[in-house]
């Protein structure tokens, strides 16, 4: 009878502890805020040219609606080489978790600060915002400080004053002869190049740079290889850099909405060209960020839109531009 009573007691204690564990788990989940935002980098310190992984994670209750940050081609001085928007998932406690990843790099040394991430949540008519902390990254040179002093030699033994003076005069005479020879050569070369001086070549027009980039993109056969998303990324970047070179607008560093808003207020383009550009960028964003399954025909149409925009807005000689305006 004693052993039976012991077994019953142990079973009752186990059930009580399990119930307490489930209750404490529910209480911990209920005590969490409705939404939490965190950012992280895999390396706080890198050398020039290294890639870093910057992630943005949202942990929210299942009944909370939120909107993840949009893609940006430049973050705090870092160039974004790849972006994974991620997909929302559900944790064991029933909360929703969504993580985005950015692969970034830079080729300048110094301290960089990635600006805070911002996530809106709640209903559209009463949207609130949660903001993360900024992230500091140190970018070091690949040349180490110790390398600068690795070739320092030991101090030579002292020499007599007379020997030192003779050696000094020999060095001065030799240096003077070398300097005279260098100056004479420089005069000869300067005279030669001055006679054959030519005007510097004018800078390559923006549309020629863009067309060369389009030909290089076509040669990579990304569409035939099924890399439609990568093709749209490259095509969009080519047109944005053309607009920057042609009109002086910082297109690569802005989102589509910001860029189109600036174009609308600046009056740089006529309405037809703004609409052509808006249609092109909207189609690119669908493929790049909304995972729209574009076909080869869609890719060709996007290419033709880019070519039409470049051809209609490219720089022309003054007489040719006036003649085309009269024909229109």
N, C-alpha and C positions, 0 to 999 in steps of 0.2 A: 504493500500500500504506500510506503514512503517513496518508492521510486516512481509510482504512478503520479503522486502529488507533485513531485519535482518536475516531471515532464509537463504537466498542465501549467505549472507556474512559469516555466521557461517559454512555453508557447504564448501565454498571455502577455508576457513582457515583450516578446518579439512583435506581436501585433500592435501593442501600444507604441513602441518605438517607430514602427513603419508608418503608423498614422500620424505621429508627430512630425516625421520627416516630410510626408506629403503636405501637411498643413504649413510647415515652415517654408517649403518651396513655393506654395501659392502666395504666401504673404510677401516673400521677397520679390516675386514678379509684380505683385500689385503695388509695391512701394516704389518701383522704378518710375521715372518721369515718362510722360507720354511719348517723347522723342529724345534721342541722344545722338549727337554728332561727334565723330572723332576723325582725326587725320593722322597719317603716319608716313614716314620715309624709311626705306630699308637701310640707308647709310646716312648719318649726319655729316660725314666729311668724305669728300671724294677728290680725285685728281682730275685735271682738265681732260675732257673727252669721255669720262666714265658715265654710264647710264645709272640713273636712280629711279626707284619705283615709289611713286607718291600715290597714296590711296586715301579715298574719302569713304567713310562707313557711316551709315545711318541705321540706328536700332530704334524701332518705333512700335507702339502698340498696334494691334491688328486693325483697330477702328480709326487710326490716324492716317489721313492722306498727306503725302509729301511729294515734293518735286526735287529731283537730284540736280546738281549744277550742270549747265550746258558745257559743251566742249569749247576749249580755248587753245589756240595754237601757241600761245606764249603765256607762261606763268612765272611771274617774279624774275624775269630775265632768263629763264630756262626755255629752250625750244622743246616742244612736245613732239617726239618721234613716233609714238604709238599711244592709242587710247582704247581702253576696254570699258564700255559703259556698264557692263555687268547686268545681272538680273536679280530681282528681289526673291528672297527665299524666307522660309519660316523656321525659327529656332524651336528647340524642344519646349520652351515655355510659351509658345504660341505667338511670340513677337516677330515682326518682320525685320529682316536684315538685308541691306542693299549696299554693295561695295563697288566703287569705280577705281580703276587703276590707270595711272599716267606713267609712261616711260619718258624721261626728260634728260637733257644733256646741255652742256654749255662749254665754250672754249675760252672763257675769260676767268681769271682767278679773282678771289675776293670772297666776301661774305654776302650771301643772297638770302632774301626773305620771301618765301612763298606766301602770298596774301591769304587771309582767312577765307575758308569756304563758307558759303551761305546756302542754306536749305530752307525753302518755304514750306509751311505745312498748315493744315486746317482747310476749311471751306474757302472757295474762291472769293466770296464777298467779305471774309474776315481773315485773310491770310496773315499768318504770323511768320517769324523768321528766327532760325537758330543759327548762330555764328560760331565757327571754330576758332582756335587760336592760330596765329601765324607760325610757320615753321622756318627755322634758320638752317642754312646749309653752308658749310665752308668748302670752297673750291680751291685746292692747292695746285701749285705748279708741279710738273713731273720732275723738275730739277731739284734735288735735295740740297740743303745748305752745306752739308759736309762735302759735297762734290766740288764746291768752289775752292776748298782748301786742301784737297787731297794731293795736289801737285806741288805744294810748298816745300822747298828744299832747305836743308840745314844752313846755318850761317857759316860763311867761309872764314878761314883763319885771317887775322890782320896782316897787312903788308906794309912795307916802309912807305914813308911820305913821298920820297923821290920816285919810287916805282909807281905809286898811285898817280902822281902828276904826269909822268910820261904816258901812262896808259890813258889818262884822261885826255891829253892832247891828241894822242893817236885816234881816240874815239871821236873827238871833235872834228879833226881833219877828215876822217873817213865819213862822218856824218855830213859834213859840209859838201864833200864831193858827191855823195849820194843825193843830197837835197838839190844841188845844182843840176844833176842829171835828171832828176824827177821834174824839176821846174821846166827845164828845157823840153823834155818830152811832153809835158802838159801844154806848153805853148804851141808846140807843133801840132798836137792833137786838136787843141782848141781852134787853131787856125784852119785845120783841115775840115772840122765839122761845121765851123761857121760858114765856110764856102759852100758846103753841101747841105746847109740847113734847109729843112722843109717844114711846112706847117704841120702841126700835130694832127693826126687823124681824128676826125669828129667821132663822138661817142656813137656806139651802135644804137639805132632807134629801138624803142621798146617793143614795137611789133615784130621786128626781126629776131630779137631775143626770144619772144614768146613763140614764134613759128619754129625756131630751132628746138625749143623745149618740147613742142608738140610732136615734131618729127622723132625726137629721141624717145618720147613716151610711146609712140606708135611702134617703134622698132622693138620695144620690150615685150610686145604681144601679151599684155596682161589680160585683155579680154578673152583671147583665144585660150589662155591658160585657166580661165574661170576665176581670175582674181578681180572681179568687178569692183568690189569695195576699194581695193588699193588703187585701181585705175581712176575712180572718181576722186579719191584724195589727191592724187597727183594732178589731175585735170583742173580741179578747183584751185590748187596752189599755183599753177601756171597762170591762170587768169587773174588771181589776186595780185601776184607779183607784177603782171603786166599793168594793172591799174595803178599800183604803187609807182612803177617806173614812168608811166605815161602821165599821170595826173598828180603825183606827189601825195597820195592818200595812203595812210598806214593800214592797208586792207588786210594783210596776213595776221595782224594782232587783234582783230575785232571779230565778234560774232556776226553772223549774217544780219541779224536785226539791227545791231549798232551800225554796221557799215552802210546798210541801205538808208537808215535814218540820217546819217551824215550826208550821203549823196543827195537825199531829198532837200536838205536845208542849204547845201552849198551851191546848187545850181550848176554843177560841173557838167552833168549830162542832160540831154533832152529827155522828154518823157518816154519816147520810144526806146531809147537805149537803156534807160533805167528799168523799163519793164522787161526788156530782153535779158538784162543782167539778173533781175529778181527771179525770173522763171528758171534761169540756169542754176543759180545758187540754191533755190528751193528744191530742185530735182537732185542736186548733189547732196544736200543735207538729208533727204529721204534715204538715199543709199548709204551714206556714211554713218548716220546716227540712228535711223529708224529701221535699219536692216531691210530696206525695200529690195525685193528681188528683181533687179534690173536685168534686161536681156541685152544681147549684142546690139539689137536695133536701138534700144534706149541709149546705150553707150555711144553709138554713132550719132544719134540725134543730139546728145549733150556736146559731143565734139564739134558738130556743125554749128551749134549755137555759140560756142566759144569762138570759133573762127569768124562767124558773122559779126560778133561783137567787136573783135579785134580789128577786122577789116573796116568796119564802119566808123570806128573811133580812132584809128591810127593817125599819126602825124603825117600831114601831106604838105608839099610845097605850097606857098601862098597862092600862086596862079592856078594850080590844079584844084585846090580847095574852092576857090571862087568859081571856077568853071563847073564843078560838080554841084555847087549850091544853085547855080542858074539852071542846071538840068533838072534838079529836084523841083 
